């Protein structure tokens, strides 16, 4: 049930694993089971018919490369169930065919007709006759083994199902419970490409940005901090570009933009040229003929706030070469730093010609951003909660991070799958949520650890010297053990983000959003 719930959560997120087998199930010290190795997993927009699957457990449609779906995973899961019950692989006894798996009779000490029926349905050669969802399979399994009715969530809690519930209702309850465990709100971090299914309220703007990119070739998305620039590009534009067949190389400049650029290009190259010259790598990638390239440079202003002059000039020269070679480019820039690229001799005109100012969300779009992610997971709102949240977000300048942080907090405080008015009152509204959470964590530290917190945040912020402050990433390897302990507390609260440097793969940490600067008085 733990592995099945993990797979159900993946399917609810639109992801098909494509390689379910016993060796991809891992256990921790407490015996909890985990489903691992999503290396060839696909979504509806990233299907790869050439990917190598483990043939023994693969559904017929994966073997003959005619498609992959939720039911393909269900087939592999059924094969794995048979092996775990019997203690040996069925394929050691018989070559892989579309024939039915043998009965478990003789492998188990008790009657197994019910289990045979479940596995037979899961591993049917015809996809349309298998279980429609992992929830159906889990409920059928529970019936077959005589397990007490209930929903085992990924956190190990059992939500009881009424005795007179139909199987359909049980399936729906299981799917909802597993789905609701995944918080669809992003806190202070931007929406990533993988979050596209939770990204609402920007359809029209995404279309306009897509059309502008096709027309101009070089687009600079400009807006104040907190206006949703990164989210629009990664969760709105990039999935649409991939659907159109484009290869998307995404990067953040940091203090070594040319290194970040080479790494981003190598992610989309058919082969590694081995060159350290970004211009040469551009030409190699373009000439391989595998599809058009779009380069995404998020937080473009870091070329001026973090990189030194020589690094910046080399990088901007590479961008000019890219445009000359036909590569389309999308950059995001904070409005207060827009003048830096605009005034640059080499790219200033391209920035001016392709400026895309990002408007604030309308009331209707804000309501979509609040309601739709929860609705997908069967979570509702108390009367007045949505109206209050939308009204406050509408008057907050560039308040989308505040909105997402507050919604993430409210979602975790839901009662019986409902976000309550009491939770909103306790939170202190949008503006108070971030500052209150940060201050609570700080005050929970002892005096020595508070000093380390001050030291840590001092490393993560670049003072603006008369302009707004900006974020700076720190390599985790450079932090003291005490700094790391403090950092973990703030990461757990979604106020700091732990990641890896795209170029060096070193673990790094940074402030989740500049909104923390102005909403935590102590900072």
N, C-alpha and C positions, 0 to 999 in steps of 0.2 A: 504493500500500500504506500510506503514511503517513496519508492522508486516510481510507482504509478502516479502518485501525486506530483512528483517532480516533472514527469513527462506531460501530465495534464497542464501544469503551469506553463510549460514551454509552448504547448499547443495553443493555450489561451492567449499567449503573446504572439501567435502567428509564426512560431518557429517549429520546424520539423527536424528531428535529431539526425535521422538517416543512418545511424550505425549502432542500434541497440544490441548489446551482447553482454554476457556475464562479466567480461574483463573491464567493461566500462561502468560497473557498479563498485563503488568504494565504500569503506566503512571507517568511522572514527573510533576512538578508544572506547566510547560508550555503546558502540554497536549500532549507531544511526547510519542509515544507508543514504548514499548520494549518487546521483547520476552524473557522470563526467564525460569529457571528450566531445564537446560540441564543435569539433574542428571542421567538419563538413556539413554542419547544420545549414538549413536553407530557410528563407522566407519566400513568400509568393513572388517577390521581385528579384531573388538571387538564386534561383534554381540552377544547378550545374549538372547536366546529364552526364558529364564525363568524370565526375568525382568517383573515386574508388571506395566502394563499400565492402564490408566483410561479407563475402558471398554466401557463406553458410547460413546467415541469419537474414539475408536480404529478401524482401518481397519480390515476386515475379516481375512486377513493373519496374523495380530498380535494376534487376538483372538485365532485362531487355531494354533499359533506358527509355521507357515510355512515360515516365513521370514519377513524382514522389508526393506523398500526402500524409495526413494524419494516419490514414489506414495502413500506410507502408510501415510506420512505426509500430502500429498495433500488431501487424504480422510478426515483426522482429521480437516484440515484447512477448508474444505467445510462444515463439520458439524458445526464448530464454526461460520462460516459465516451465516449459516441458523439461528442459535440461536441469534446472535447479531442483525440480521435483524428483526426476529419475536418477540424478547423480551422474549422468553421462550424456554426451551429445547424441541426438538421434542421427546425426549425419555421419557418425562413425559406423552405424549399422546399415546405412542406405545412402546412395548417392543423392545429391540434391535434385529433386524433381518437383513438379507442381502437385505431387501426390499428398494425401492427407498424412499428418504425423501419426505414428503408431499409438495405440492405447497405452496408458500408463499402468494397465493391469500387469502385475508381476513385479513392478518397480515399487509399488506402495503396499503397505500391509492392510489397508482398509479399502472398501469399495471406492471406485474412482470414476464412475460414470458421469457424475456432475462436473468433475474437473475436466474429463475428456471433452465434454460438450463445450465448455468455455474455451479451451485451447483450440478445439476444432473450428469453432466460429472465428476466433482471432486469427487463425492461420489459413483461412480459406484462400484458395488460389485466386478467386474472383474478389477483387477489392470491395465491390458493392455489397457482398454478402457478409463482410466482417462487421464487427461492432463499429458504430458510427463515431464513437469517441472513447477516449480512455476512461471517462467517467462511467460509461456503460460497462466497460470491461471490469472495472474495479467493483462495481455493484454486483455484477454477475459472479465474480470471484468470491465476494463476501457471502453471497447466497450459497455457493457451491461448498464452501468450507464450514458453513454454519456459524459464521462470525456474527456477534451481536450487531444489530443495525446501528449505524453511526457514521459520522464523517470524520475521518482522520486527516487533520490538516497538516501542512508541512511543519508546524510548530509542535505537533504531537498532541494537540488538544482534540477532544472528540465532541463534535456537535451532534446532539441526539436528533434522530428522525422519528417522527410520530409513528407508532406501530401500524396505523392504517394507511400510511403513505404508499402510493403506488411506486413502482420502480422508476417511472419517469420522473416523479417528484424527487426521488432519492438521487437520481443522476443529476438533476438540476441543482439540488442542494450541495452535492459534492463539488460540482464545477464552480458554483458561486463561492463556496468556502475557500477553495484553493486559489481562485482568482483574486479574492478580496485580500489575501495575504500580501499581495504585491502592491506596494504603495505607488499609485500612478502619478503622484505629484513629485516634483524634482527638488524641492527645497531651494537652496540658493544656486545649485548648479544649473547650467544651461541644458536644454533638451539636446540629446545626441541623436544620431541617425537611428539608433535602435529604439528610440522613444517615439518614433513617428506616429505610432498608433494612439499615443496619449496626447498628441499635439493638436490643439483645437483653437479656433478663432482667427486663423491667419490664411485661410484658403485663398481669398481674393488677392492678398498681398503676395503670397507665394507665386500665384499665376503672373502677377505683374512683374515680379523680380525675375522669373524664368524668361518671360518675353523680353525684358530689358537685356538680360545676359545674351540671349540669342541675337539681339539686334546690335548691341554695342561690343560684345566680346570681352570687355573689362568693366566690372561694376564694383563700386565701393558703397557698401551699405553703411549709412551714417545715422547715428542716434545716440542719445545720452546713455550713460551706464544704467542698466536696468530696463532698457526699452525692448529687449528680446532679439537683438541682432544675431547672436550666435545660434539661438534656438531656431529662428526663421531659416537660416542658411542650412543648418545640419538636419533638422527634423522636417523642414518644409521643402526646401529647394533640392537638397542632395538626393532624397529618394525619387523625386520626379526626374532628375537628371539620369539616374541609374536606369529608371524605367525606359528612358529614351536611348539607352545603349551607351551612355558616356562612362568613361573611367574617371573616378573622382579621387584626386590626391589632396588630402587635407592636412594642414599643418598649423602650428602656432609658432611664431618666430622665436620667442625667448631671447637669450643673449647670444645664440649662435644660429641665426636664421638660415645660413647656407647649409649647415649640417642638417637642420630640420627639413629643408627643402629636398636635399638628396635622399633622405630617408623616406619622405612622402612619395617621391617619384618611384623609388624602388618598390614601394608597396603595390604600384599599379603596372610596373614593367613586366613584360613577358620573360625577360632575362636580365640579369645584372651585368651591366657593362663594365663594372669595376672602376669606372672613372670617378674622381672626386670633384670634377668640374661640373657644377649644376647645369651650365649651358650645354655641355656635351651630353649629360644624362638626358636633358630635355630632347635633344635631337634623336638620341637612341630610342627613347620611348615613343616619340612621334613616328619614327620610321618603321616600328615593328608592325604597324598596320592592324592593331588589335582593337581599334575604336578611338573616337575622339576623347580628348583629355580636358578636364576642367580642374583647375587648381583653386583650392579654397585656402585663403590665408586669413585665419581668424585672429582677432586682436592685433591687427596690422600695426597699431601704434607702438607695439613693443620694439619695433625696429628702431624707434627713437628713444624710448624710455629705458630699454634694457641693453640693446646691442651697441657695440662701439662703432665709430664712424666707418672704419674699414670693412667690418662685417656688413653693415647696412648697405654700403655702396656696392659691394659684390652681389648682395642679394637683389637689390633693385636693378642692377644690370642684367641679372638672370631673368627677372620678370619682363624686362624689355625684350630680351631675346625670345622668351616664351610667346609674347604677343606677336612678334615678327614671324614666328613659326606657326601661328594659328591656334595656339593654346588659349582657351577662354579662362578668365580669372575672376574670382569673386573675393573681395576683401571686406572685412568689417572694421570700422574705426569708431572710437568714441568721439562724440561731437566736440568735446572740449579740446581734442587733440587732432581734429580734422585738418587744421592748417599745416601740420607737419608734412604729410604726403602731398597735400595740395600745392605747396610751394616748392616742391622738389623739382629740379630742372629736368630730370629724366622721365619722371612718371606723372608730374603735376597735371599735364594736359589730359592724360588718360583718366586720371581721377576726376577732373572737372567734367569731362564729357560723359562719364558713366556714374555720376553720383546718384544714389538711390536713398532719399531720406525716408526713414521708417516712421510712419505715423503711429500714434498711440491706439490702443484697442478701443473700439466702440463699446458702449454698454452691452449690446447684444453679443459681441465677440467675447467680452469678459465673462458673461454668463455662460457661454459655451465652454470657456476654459475652466470654469469652476465646476459645472454640472456634468459635462460629458465624460471626463475620465472616471468619476465615481460611478456614474450610471452604467458604464461598461462592466463594472465589477459588482453590480447589484447593490450599491450603497446609495442611500437616500439622505435627504436633509430635513431637519426640523423646519417648521414654518418660520420664515423671516431670516434664516441664516444666509441663504444665497443673496437675498436683497441687500442685507447688511454688508456682506463681504464685497459684493460688486460695487456698491455705493462708495465704500472706503477706497477700494482699488482705483476707482475712476478719478478720484481727486488726488491720489498720490502721484507725484511726478516720477515717471519711470519706475513705477512700483511693481513690476511683474515679479521680480525676485521676492519681494515682500509677500505678494499674493501666493506664490508657489510654496514659500516656506510656511506660511500660516496654514495653507491647505494641507500640506504634508503633516503638520502637527495635528490638525483637526481630524484628519483621516485616521491617524494612529489612536486618537482618543474616542473613536466612534463607539457607540453602544448598540449592540445587536444590529450591526450594519446600518446605523443611522448616525449622521453627524448632528450633534445636539446644539441647541442654543446655549446651554450651560457651558459647553466646552469652549465656545467662542468667547463667552464672557470671561472665563478663567484665563484664556489666552491673552486677553488685553488688546484684542484687535490686531490688525495687520502690522502696524508700526511697532507695537510693543512686543510682538512675538520674538523677533530676532534678538533684540537687546536683552529681554528678560531671560531667554535661554542661555545666552552667552554669560550674563552676569551670574546666573545660578551656578553654572559650571565653575566660573572663576571663584566664587565664594565657597564652593565645596572643596577647593584645594587648600592645603595647609600653607603656611607662610612661605616656606621654601619653594613649593611648587608654584605659588603665585608669582614669585620672582622669575621662575623659569617661563611662565606664561608670558610675562612682560618681554623677556628676552626673545622668545619664539616669535611673537607678533612683530617685534622690532625687525626681525630678519625677513618677514613676509610682506613688508610694505615699503614702497619707495616714496619718501616725502616729495610732495609736488613742487616745493620751493616757489610758492605763490600760485601754483596751479593745483588742481585736485590730485590727491594721492593716487598711486596705482599699486597693483599687486605685483609681487615678485615670488617666483618659485624658489624653494630651497631643496637641496638634495638631502634626502633623509639620512644618508650616510654621514653628512656633516653635522647632524644634530647629536647632542649628548643623550644619554639614556633617559635622563629626567625630562628633557625637552620632548622626546618621543612619547613618553607616558602622557604628558600634557596634551600633545598633539592628538593622540588617540581619543582622548575625551572629547575634543572639539570635532574630530572627524565623525565620531559616533553621532554627534548632534547635527551633522550636515553643515557645520559652520566652516570647517576646513575640508579640503578635498585631497585625498591621497591618489596619486596616479603614477605613471611612468613617463619619463622624458622620451618623446618620440624618436629622437636621434640616438641617444646613448642607451636607452632602456633602463636607465637608473631610476629607482623609486624617488619620487619628488612629492612635495606637499605645497599647497597654496591656499589662500583665503578663497572661499567658495564664490564670493561676490563682493564688489565694492560697497554694496548696500550695508554691509556690516560696519563700515567705517563711520557712517553717519547715524546708525541706529543703535550703537553700543557706546554710550557716553564715556565709559571708562577707557575704551580704546582710543 
